[in-house]
């Protein structure tokens, strides 16, 4: 969403709002360790996020003045 505002003949301002992954769905990765032969291993079958940067909710506000 962007809004342009004309301040004068040669001066313009733009305000912009961007949202990425607004619903914030969790993107699971593959199970970390599939070797079940070691019973003391606590990481067997644990599913972690693929990439925490891409699965996070990101809100961004920016502004620009053009003259």
N, CA, C and O atoms as a Maestro MAE file, in Angstrom:
{
 s_m_m2io_version
 :::
 2.0.0
}

f_m_ct {
 s_m_title
 :::
 protein
 m_atom[268] {
  # First column is atom index #
  i_m_mmod_type
  r_m_x_coord
  r_m_y_coord
  r_m_z_coord
  i_m_residue_number
  s_m_chain_name
  s_m_pdb_residue_name
  s_m_pdb_atom_name
  i_m_atomic_number
  :::
  1 25 0.845 -1.157 0.000 1 A "UNK " " N  " 7
  2 3 0.000 0.000 0.000 1 A "UNK " " CA " 6
  3 2 0.900 1.232 0.000 1 A "UNK " " C  " 6
  4 15 1.809 1.336 0.823 1 A "UNK " " O  " 8
  5 25 0.656 2.152 -0.906 2 A "UNK " " N  " 7
  6 3 1.472 3.362 -1.003 2 A "UNK " " CA " 6
  7 2 0.572 4.578 -1.171 2 A "UNK " " C  " 6
  8 15 -0.500 4.502 -1.771 2 A "UNK " " O  " 8
  9 25 1.024 5.687 -0.635 3 A "UNK " " N  " 7
  10 3 0.290 6.950 -0.734 3 A "UNK " " CA " 6
  11 2 1.255 8.038 -1.176 3 A "UNK " " C  " 6
  12 15 2.261 8.288 -0.512 3 A "UNK " " O  " 8
  13 25 0.947 8.697 -2.312 4 A "UNK " " N  " 7
  14 3 1.768 9.804 -2.805 4 A "UNK " " CA " 6
  15 2 1.098 11.120 -2.458 4 A "UNK " " C  " 6
  16 15 -0.104 11.292 -2.659 4 A "UNK " " O  " 8
  17 25 1.884 12.041 -1.938 5 A "UNK " " N  " 7
  18 3 1.383 13.354 -1.546 5 A "UNK " " CA " 6
  19 2 2.222 14.406 -2.263 5 A "UNK " " C  " 6
  20 15 3.447 14.411 -2.144 5 A "UNK " " O  " 8
  21 25 1.565 15.303 -3.010 6 A "UNK " " N  " 7
  22 3 2.257 16.404 -3.669 6 A "UNK " " CA " 6
  23 2 2.297 17.581 -2.705 6 A "UNK " " C  " 6
  24 15 1.259 18.117 -2.314 6 A "UNK " " O  " 8
  25 25 3.512 17.976 -2.329 7 A "UNK " " N  " 7
  26 3 3.690 19.072 -1.378 7 A "UNK " " CA " 6
  27 2 3.753 20.407 -2.119 7 A "UNK " " C  " 6
  28 15 3.107 21.374 -1.717 7 A "UNK " " O  " 8
  29 25 4.524 20.459 -3.189 8 A "UNK " " N  " 7
  30 3 4.582 21.640 -4.048 8 A "UNK " " CA " 6
  31 2 4.788 21.152 -5.474 8 A "UNK " " C  " 6
  32 15 4.719 19.954 -5.750 8 A "UNK " " O  " 8
  33 25 5.044 22.099 -6.378 9 A "UNK " " N  " 7
  34 3 5.188 21.743 -7.791 9 A "UNK " " CA " 6
  35 2 6.334 20.751 -8.026 9 A "UNK " " C  " 6
  36 15 6.223 19.864 -8.871 9 A "UNK " " O  " 8
  37 25 7.427 20.900 -7.282 10 A "UNK " " N  " 7
  38 3 8.602 20.049 -7.490 10 A "UNK " " CA " 6
  39 2 8.900 19.126 -6.316 10 A "UNK " " C  " 6
  40 15 9.939 18.466 -6.312 10 A "UNK " " O  " 8
  41 25 8.032 19.059 -5.334 11 A "UNK " " N  " 7
  42 3 8.292 18.272 -4.123 11 A "UNK " " CA " 6
  43 2 7.159 17.282 -3.892 11 A "UNK " " C  " 6
  44 15 5.992 17.664 -3.808 11 A "UNK " " O  " 8
  45 25 7.522 15.992 -3.790 12 A "UNK " " N  " 7
  46 3 6.549 14.927 -3.580 12 A "UNK " " CA " 6
  47 2 7.010 14.032 -2.445 12 A "UNK " " C  " 6
  48 15 8.209 13.813 -2.274 12 A "UNK " " O  " 8
  49 25 6.073 13.515 -1.673 13 A "UNK " " N  " 7
  50 3 6.391 12.570 -0.604 13 A "UNK " " CA " 6
  51 2 5.603 11.287 -0.836 13 A "UNK " " C  " 6
  52 15 4.456 11.327 -1.281 13 A "UNK " " O  " 8
  53 25 6.218 10.158 -0.535 14 A "UNK " " N  " 7
  54 3 5.551 8.865 -0.677 14 A "UNK " " CA " 6
  55 2 5.722 8.087 0.622 14 A "UNK " " C  " 6
  56 15 6.832 7.971 1.142 14 A "UNK " " O  " 8
  57 25 4.632 7.561 1.137 15 A "UNK " " N  " 7
  58 3 4.637 6.735 2.331 15 A "UNK " " CA " 6
  59 2 4.160 5.353 1.926 15 A "UNK " " C  " 6
  60 15 3.122 5.215 1.278 15 A "UNK " " O  " 8
  61 25 4.916 4.327 2.307 16 A "UNK " " N  " 7
  62 3 4.624 2.962 1.855 16 A "UNK " " CA " 6
  63 2 4.612 2.005 3.034 16 A "UNK " " C  " 6
  64 15 5.436 2.120 3.941 16 A "UNK " " O  " 8
  65 25 3.672 1.056 3.024 17 A "UNK " " N  " 7
  66 3 3.554 0.033 4.047 17 A "UNK " " CA " 6
  67 2 3.511 -1.326 3.359 17 A "UNK " " C  " 6
  68 15 2.663 -1.554 2.496 17 A "UNK " " O  " 8
  69 25 4.416 -2.236 3.732 18 A "UNK " " N  " 7
  70 3 4.476 -3.581 3.161 18 A "UNK " " CA " 6
  71 2 4.372 -4.608 4.283 18 A "UNK " " C  " 6
  72 15 4.893 -4.399 5.378 18 A "UNK " " O  " 8
  73 25 3.697 -5.714 4.002 19 A "UNK " " N  " 7
  74 3 3.562 -6.802 4.973 19 A "UNK " " CA " 6
  75 2 3.855 -8.120 4.259 19 A "UNK " " C  " 6
  76 15 3.310 -8.386 3.187 19 A "UNK " " O  " 8
  77 25 4.712 -8.938 4.854 20 A "UNK " " N  " 7
  78 3 5.085 -10.238 4.304 20 A "UNK " " CA " 6
  79 2 4.713 -11.328 5.314 20 A "UNK " " C  " 6
  80 15 4.975 -11.185 6.508 20 A "UNK " " O  " 8
  81 25 4.111 -12.400 4.839 21 A "UNK " " N  " 7
  82 3 3.690 -13.534 5.663 21 A "UNK " " CA " 6
  83 2 2.796 -13.066 6.814 21 A "UNK " " C  " 6
  84 15 3.053 -13.382 7.976 21 A "UNK " " O  " 8
  85 25 1.754 -12.319 6.484 22 A "UNK " " N  " 7
  86 3 0.864 -11.738 7.487 22 A "UNK " " CA " 6
  87 2 0.172 -12.821 8.307 22 A "UNK " " C  " 6
  88 15 -0.011 -12.651 9.512 22 A "UNK " " O  " 8
  89 25 -0.212 -13.917 7.689 23 A "UNK " " N  " 7
  90 3 -0.888 -14.985 8.422 23 A "UNK " " CA " 6
  91 2 0.075 -15.763 9.312 23 A "UNK " " C  " 6
  92 15 -0.358 -16.519 10.181 23 A "UNK " " O  " 8
  93 25 1.382 -15.582 9.101 24 A "UNK " " N  " 7
  94 3 2.446 -16.160 9.928 24 A "UNK " " CA " 6
  95 2 2.326 -17.672 10.061 24 A "UNK " " C  " 6
  96 15 2.363 -18.208 11.168 24 A "UNK " " O  " 8
  97 25 2.184 -18.351 8.941 25 A "UNK " " N  " 7
  98 3 2.166 -19.817 8.954 25 A "UNK " " CA " 6
  99 2 3.566 -20.350 9.223 25 A "UNK " " C  " 6
  100 15 4.554 -19.836 8.698 25 A "UNK " " O  " 8
  101 25 3.635 -21.380 10.043 26 A "UNK " " N  " 7
  102 3 4.908 -22.024 10.341 26 A "UNK " " CA " 6
  103 2 5.272 -22.945 9.184 26 A "UNK " " C  " 6
  104 15 4.454 -23.763 8.763 26 A "UNK " " O  " 8
  105 25 6.493 -22.819 8.666 27 A "UNK " " N  " 7
  106 3 6.965 -23.639 7.560 27 A "UNK " " CA " 6
  107 2 7.918 -24.697 8.105 27 A "UNK " " C  " 6
  108 15 9.107 -24.424 8.269 27 A "UNK " " O  " 8
  109 25 7.418 -25.907 8.390 28 A "UNK " " N  " 7
  110 3 8.277 -26.917 9.006 28 A "UNK " " CA " 6
  111 2 9.302 -27.472 8.035 28 A "UNK " " C  " 6
  112 15 9.075 -27.519 6.826 28 A "UNK " " O  " 8
  113 25 10.426 -27.891 8.579 29 A "UNK " " N  " 7
  114 3 11.467 -28.522 7.794 29 A "UNK " " CA " 6
  115 2 11.379 -30.036 7.933 29 A "UNK " " C  " 6
  116 15 10.371 -30.566 8.399 29 A "UNK " " O  " 8
  117 25 12.418 -30.712 7.535 30 A "UNK " " N  " 7
  118 3 12.491 -32.163 7.647 30 A "UNK " " CA " 6
  119 2 12.959 -32.549 9.051 30 A "UNK " " C  " 6
  120 15 13.620 -31.753 9.718 30 A "UNK " " O  " 8
  121 25 12.628 -33.754 9.508 31 A "UNK " " N  " 7
  122 3 13.147 -34.199 10.813 31 A "UNK " " CA " 6
  123 2 14.665 -34.176 10.821 31 A "UNK " " C  " 6
  124 15 15.310 -34.572 9.850 31 A "UNK " " O  " 8
  125 25 15.231 -33.703 11.936 32 A "UNK " " N  " 7
  126 3 16.674 -33.530 12.032 32 A "UNK " " CA " 6
  127 2 17.461 -34.823 12.007 32 A "UNK " " C  " 6
  128 15 18.373 -34.958 11.192 32 A "UNK " " O  " 8
  129 25 17.144 -35.781 12.869 33 A "UNK " " N  " 7
  130 3 17.913 -37.014 12.974 33 A "UNK " " CA " 6
  131 2 16.948 -38.181 12.835 33 A "UNK " " C  " 6
  132 15 15.988 -38.283 13.599 33 A "UNK " " O  " 8
  133 25 17.188 -39.056 11.877 34 A "UNK " " N  " 7
  134 3 16.296 -40.197 11.663 34 A "UNK " " CA " 6
  135 2 16.907 -41.506 12.128 34 A "UNK " " C  " 6
  136 15 16.322 -42.567 11.907 34 A "UNK " " O  " 8
  137 25 18.063 -41.459 12.762 35 A "UNK " " N  " 7
  138 3 18.723 -42.664 13.262 35 A "UNK " " CA " 6
  139 2 18.151 -42.997 14.641 35 A "UNK " " C  " 6
  140 15 18.445 -42.311 15.620 35 A "UNK " " O  " 8
  141 25 17.335 -44.051 14.714 36 A "UNK " " N  " 7
  142 3 16.685 -44.419 15.970 36 A "UNK " " CA " 6
  143 2 17.451 -45.479 16.757 36 A "UNK " " C  " 6
  144 15 16.930 -45.993 17.746 36 A "UNK " " O  " 8
  145 25 18.671 -45.818 16.347 37 A "UNK " " N  " 7
  146 3 19.427 -46.873 17.023 37 A "UNK " " CA " 6
  147 2 19.988 -46.422 18.371 37 A "UNK " " C  " 6
  148 15 20.302 -47.269 19.207 37 A "UNK " " O  " 8
  149 25 20.120 -45.133 18.605 38 A "UNK " " N  " 7
  150 3 20.638 -44.620 19.875 38 A "UNK " " CA " 6
  151 2 19.465 -44.119 20.720 38 A "UNK " " C  " 6
  152 15 18.925 -43.052 20.425 38 A "UNK " " O  " 8
  153 25 19.050 -44.856 21.768 39 A "UNK " " N  " 7
  154 3 17.873 -44.459 22.544 39 A "UNK " " CA " 6
  155 2 18.076 -43.206 23.391 39 A "UNK " " C  " 6
  156 15 17.092 -42.611 23.829 39 A "UNK " " O  " 8
  157 25 19.314 -42.786 23.636 40 A "UNK " " N  " 7
  158 3 19.548 -41.586 24.445 40 A "UNK " " CA " 6
  159 2 19.584 -40.315 23.604 40 A "UNK " " C  " 6
  160 15 19.724 -39.222 24.152 40 A "UNK " " O  " 8
  161 25 19.461 -40.436 22.285 41 A "UNK " " N  " 7
  162 3 19.465 -39.276 21.399 41 A "UNK " " CA " 6
  163 2 18.119 -38.578 21.476 41 A "UNK " " C  " 6
  164 15 17.103 -39.172 21.115 41 A "UNK " " O  " 8
  165 25 18.081 -37.330 21.937 42 A "UNK " " N  " 7
  166 3 16.817 -36.598 22.100 42 A "UNK " " CA " 6
  167 2 16.408 -35.843 20.845 42 A "UNK " " C  " 6
  168 15 15.343 -35.226 20.833 42 A "UNK " " O  " 8
  169 25 17.213 -35.867 19.787 43 A "UNK " " N  " 7
  170 3 16.903 -35.121 18.572 43 A "UNK " " CA " 6
  171 2 16.244 -35.983 17.498 43 A "UNK " " C  " 6
  172 15 16.012 -35.499 16.391 43 A "UNK " " O  " 8
  173 25 15.939 -37.242 17.793 44 A "UNK " " N  " 7
  174 3 15.329 -38.125 16.802 44 A "UNK " " CA " 6
  175 2 13.900 -37.656 16.532 44 A "UNK " " C  " 6
  176 15 13.084 -37.564 17.449 44 A "UNK " " O  " 8
  177 25 13.610 -37.365 15.281 45 A "UNK " " N  " 7
  178 3 12.267 -36.979 14.875 45 A "UNK " " CA " 6
  179 2 11.889 -35.541 15.184 45 A "UNK " " C  " 6
  180 15 10.743 -35.160 14.945 45 A "UNK " " O  " 8
  181 25 12.793 -34.729 15.703 46 A "UNK " " N  " 7
  182 3 12.490 -33.331 16.007 46 A "UNK " " CA " 6
  183 2 12.422 -32.545 14.706 46 A "UNK " " C  " 6
  184 15 13.339 -32.601 13.887 46 A "UNK " " O  " 8
  185 25 11.330 -31.813 14.522 47 A "UNK " " N  " 7
  186 3 11.153 -31.013 13.308 47 A "UNK " " CA " 6
  187 2 11.411 -29.555 13.658 47 A "UNK " " C  " 6
  188 15 10.749 -28.994 14.531 47 A "UNK " " O  " 8
  189 25 12.368 -28.947 12.980 48 A "UNK " " N  " 7
  190 3 12.726 -27.547 13.190 48 A "UNK " " CA " 6
  191 2 12.224 -26.714 12.020 48 A "UNK " " C  " 6
  192 15 11.817 -27.257 10.993 48 A "UNK " " O  " 8
  193 25 12.252 -25.396 12.176 49 A "UNK " " N  " 7
  194 3 11.874 -24.505 11.085 49 A "UNK " " CA " 6
  195 2 12.898 -24.603 9.961 49 A "UNK " " C  " 6
  196 15 14.083 -24.839 10.194 49 A "UNK " " O  " 8
  197 25 12.411 -24.417 8.733 50 A "UNK " " N  " 7
  198 3 13.302 -24.383 7.576 50 A "UNK " " CA " 6
  199 2 14.271 -23.220 7.677 50 A "UNK " " C  " 6
  200 15 15.488 -23.407 7.671 50 A "UNK " " O  " 8
  201 25 13.724 -22.029 7.770 51 A "UNK " " N  " 7
  202 3 14.522 -20.814 7.812 51 A "UNK " " CA " 6
  203 2 13.738 -19.789 8.620 51 A "UNK " " C  " 6
  204 15 12.658 -19.372 8.203 51 A "UNK " " O  " 8
  205 25 14.259 -19.382 9.754 52 A "UNK " " N  " 7
  206 3 13.509 -18.482 10.624 52 A "UNK " " CA " 6
  207 2 13.289 -17.107 9.984 52 A "UNK " " C  " 6
  208 15 12.321 -16.431 10.332 52 A "UNK " " O  " 8
  209 25 14.145 -16.675 9.069 53 A "UNK " " N  " 7
  210 3 13.954 -15.387 8.410 53 A "UNK " " CA " 6
  211 2 12.746 -15.429 7.477 53 A "UNK " " C  " 6
  212 15 11.994 -14.457 7.403 53 A "UNK " " O  " 8
  213 25 12.546 -16.543 6.762 54 A "UNK " " N  " 7
  214 3 11.461 -16.618 5.791 54 A "UNK " " CA " 6
  215 2 10.125 -16.992 6.409 54 A "UNK " " C  " 6
  216 15 9.093 -16.832 5.759 54 A "UNK " " O  " 8
  217 25 10.108 -17.484 7.639 55 A "UNK " " N  " 7
  218 3 8.844 -17.887 8.231 55 A "UNK " " CA " 6
  219 2 8.336 -16.876 9.248 55 A "UNK " " C  " 6
  220 15 7.287 -17.093 9.855 55 A "UNK " " O  " 8
  221 25 9.041 -15.796 9.444 56 A "UNK " " N  " 7
  222 3 8.615 -14.786 10.413 56 A "UNK " " CA " 6
  223 2 7.683 -13.772 9.755 56 A "UNK " " C  " 6
  224 15 7.723 -13.578 8.540 56 A "UNK " " O  " 8
  225 25 6.851 -13.132 10.557 57 A "UNK " " N  " 7
  226 3 5.990 -12.055 10.068 57 A "UNK " " CA " 6
  227 2 6.851 -10.802 9.953 57 A "UNK " " C  " 6
  228 15 7.542 -10.432 10.901 57 A "UNK " " O  " 8
  229 25 6.810 -10.157 8.805 58 A "UNK " " N  " 7
  230 3 7.633 -8.973 8.564 58 A "UNK " " CA " 6
  231 2 6.718 -7.816 8.162 58 A "UNK " " C  " 6
  232 15 5.972 -7.913 7.187 58 A "UNK " " O  " 8
  233 25 6.782 -6.722 8.921 59 A "UNK " " N  " 7
  234 3 6.053 -5.498 8.607 59 A "UNK " " CA " 6
  235 2 7.077 -4.402 8.344 59 A "UNK " " C  " 6
  236 15 8.047 -4.261 9.088 59 A "UNK " " O  " 8
  237 25 6.859 -3.628 7.286 60 A "UNK " " N  " 7
  238 3 7.858 -2.648 6.865 60 A "UNK " " CA " 6
  239 2 7.173 -1.341 6.492 60 A "UNK " " C  " 6
  240 15 6.199 -1.337 5.740 60 A "UNK " " O  " 8
  241 25 7.684 -0.232 7.019 61 A "UNK " " N  " 7
  242 3 7.181 1.101 6.665 61 A "UNK " " CA " 6
  243 2 8.346 1.884 6.081 61 A "UNK " " C  " 6
  244 15 9.440 1.895 6.645 61 A "UNK " " O  " 8
  245 25 8.110 2.538 4.952 62 A "UNK " " N  " 7
  246 3 9.170 3.333 4.340 62 A "UNK " " CA " 6
  247 2 8.599 4.647 3.819 62 A "UNK " " C  " 6
  248 15 7.404 4.764 3.549 62 A "UNK " " O  " 8
  249 25 9.469 5.616 3.686 63 A "UNK " " N  " 7
  250 3 9.078 6.912 3.170 63 A "UNK " " CA " 6
  251 2 10.111 7.434 2.197 63 A "UNK " " C  " 6
  252 15 11.294 7.104 2.288 63 A "UNK " " O  " 8
  253 25 9.649 8.263 1.252 64 A "UNK " " N  " 7
  254 3 10.569 8.807 0.253 64 A "UNK " " CA " 6
  255 2 10.123 10.205 -0.117 64 A "UNK " " C  " 6
  256 15 8.936 10.460 -0.317 64 A "UNK " " O  " 8
  257 25 11.077 11.099 -0.205 65 A "UNK " " N  " 7
  258 3 10.808 12.470 -0.629 65 A "UNK " " CA " 6
  259 2 11.523 12.680 -1.951 65 A "UNK " " C  " 6
  260 15 12.726 12.437 -2.055 65 A "UNK " " O  " 8
  261 25 10.794 13.129 -2.958 66 A "UNK " " N  " 7
  262 3 11.346 13.367 -4.296 66 A "UNK " " CA " 6
  263 2 11.272 14.853 -4.593 66 A "UNK " " C  " 6
  264 15 10.226 15.483 -4.434 66 A "UNK " " O  " 8
  265 25 12.418 15.415 -5.036 67 A "UNK " " N  " 7
  266 3 12.433 16.834 -5.394 67 A "UNK " " CA " 6
  267 2 13.188 17.053 -6.674 67 A "UNK " " C  " 6
  268 15 13.307 18.189 -7.134 67 A "UNK " " O  " 8
  :::
 }
 m_bond[267] {
  # First column is bond index #
  i_m_from
  i_m_to
  i_m_order
  :::
  1 1 2 1
  2 2 3 1
  3 3 4 2
  4 3 5 1
  5 5 6 1
  6 6 7 1
  7 7 8 2
  8 7 9 1
  9 9 10 1
  10 10 11 1
  11 11 12 2
  12 11 13 1
  13 13 14 1
  14 14 15 1
  15 15 16 2
  16 15 17 1
  17 17 18 1
  18 18 19 1
  19 19 20 2
  20 19 21 1
  21 21 22 1
  22 22 23 1
  23 23 24 2
  24 23 25 1
  25 25 26 1
  26 26 27 1
  27 27 28 2
  28 27 29 1
  29 29 30 1
  30 30 31 1
  31 31 32 2
  32 31 33 1
  33 33 34 1
  34 34 35 1
  35 35 36 2
  36 35 37 1
  37 37 38 1
  38 38 39 1
  39 39 40 2
  40 39 41 1
  41 41 42 1
  42 42 43 1
  43 43 44 2
  44 43 45 1
  45 45 46 1
  46 46 47 1
  47 47 48 2
  48 47 49 1
  49 49 50 1
  50 50 51 1
  51 51 52 2
  52 51 53 1
  53 53 54 1
  54 54 55 1
  55 55 56 2
  56 55 57 1
  57 57 58 1
  58 58 59 1
  59 59 60 2
  60 59 61 1
  61 61 62 1
  62 62 63 1
  63 63 64 2
  64 63 65 1
  65 65 66 1
  66 66 67 1
  67 67 68 2
  68 67 69 1
  69 69 70 1
  70 70 71 1
  71 71 72 2
  72 71 73 1
  73 73 74 1
  74 74 75 1
  75 75 76 2
  76 75 77 1
  77 77 78 1
  78 78 79 1
  79 79 80 2
  80 79 81 1
  81 81 82 1
  82 82 83 1
  83 83 84 2
  84 83 85 1
  85 85 86 1
  86 86 87 1
  87 87 88 2
  88 87 89 1
  89 89 90 1
  90 90 91 1
  91 91 92 2
  92 91 93 1
  93 93 94 1
  94 94 95 1
  95 95 96 2
  96 95 97 1
  97 97 98 1
  98 98 99 1
  99 99 100 2
  100 99 101 1
  101 101 102 1
  102 102 103 1
  103 103 104 2
  104 103 105 1
  105 105 106 1
  106 106 107 1
  107 107 108 2
  108 107 109 1
  109 109 110 1
  110 110 111 1
  111 111 112 2
  112 111 113 1
  113 113 114 1
  114 114 115 1
  115 115 116 2
  116 115 117 1
  117 117 118 1
  118 118 119 1
  119 119 120 2
  120 119 121 1
  121 121 122 1
  122 122 123 1
  123 123 124 2
  124 123 125 1
  125 125 126 1
  126 126 127 1
  127 127 128 2
  128 127 129 1
  129 129 130 1
  130 130 131 1
  131 131 132 2
  132 131 133 1
  133 133 134 1
  134 134 135 1
  135 135 136 2
  136 135 137 1
  137 137 138 1
  138 138 139 1
  139 139 140 2
  140 139 141 1
  141 141 142 1
  142 142 143 1
  143 143 144 2
  144 143 145 1
  145 145 146 1
  146 146 147 1
  147 147 148 2
  148 147 149 1
  149 149 150 1
  150 150 151 1
  151 151 152 2
  152 151 153 1
  153 153 154 1
  154 154 155 1
  155 155 156 2
  156 155 157 1
  157 157 158 1
  158 158 159 1
  159 159 160 2
  160 159 161 1
  161 161 162 1
  162 162 163 1
  163 163 164 2
  164 163 165 1
  165 165 166 1
  166 166 167 1
  167 167 168 2
  168 167 169 1
  169 169 170 1
  170 170 171 1
  171 171 172 2
  172 171 173 1
  173 173 174 1
  174 174 175 1
  175 175 176 2
  176 175 177 1
  177 177 178 1
  178 178 179 1
  179 179 180 2
  180 179 181 1
  181 181 182 1
  182 182 183 1
  183 183 184 2
  184 183 185 1
  185 185 186 1
  186 186 187 1
  187 187 188 2
  188 187 189 1
  189 189 190 1
  190 190 191 1
  191 191 192 2
  192 191 193 1
  193 193 194 1
  194 194 195 1
  195 195 196 2
  196 195 197 1
  197 197 198 1
  198 198 199 1
  199 199 200 2
  200 199 201 1
  201 201 202 1
  202 202 203 1
  203 203 204 2
  204 203 205 1
  205 205 206 1
  206 206 207 1
  207 207 208 2
  208 207 209 1
  209 209 210 1
  210 210 211 1
  211 211 212 2
  212 211 213 1
  213 213 214 1
  214 214 215 1
  215 215 216 2
  216 215 217 1
  217 217 218 1
  218 218 219 1
  219 219 220 2
  220 219 221 1
  221 221 222 1
  222 222 223 1
  223 223 224 2
  224 223 225 1
  225 225 226 1
  226 226 227 1
  227 227 228 2
  228 227 229 1
  229 229 230 1
  230 230 231 1
  231 231 232 2
  232 231 233 1
  233 233 234 1
  234 234 235 1
  235 235 236 2
  236 235 237 1
  237 237 238 1
  238 238 239 1
  239 239 240 2
  240 239 241 1
  241 241 242 1
  242 242 243 1
  243 243 244 2
  244 243 245 1
  245 245 246 1
  246 246 247 1
  247 247 248 2
  248 247 249 1
  249 249 250 1
  250 250 251 1
  251 251 252 2
  252 251 253 1
  253 253 254 1
  254 254 255 1
  255 255 256 2
  256 255 257 1
  257 257 258 1
  258 258 259 1
  259 259 260 2
  260 259 261 1
  261 261 262 1
  262 262 263 1
  263 263 264 2
  264 263 265 1
  265 265 266 1
  266 266 267 1
  267 267 268 2
  :::
 }
}
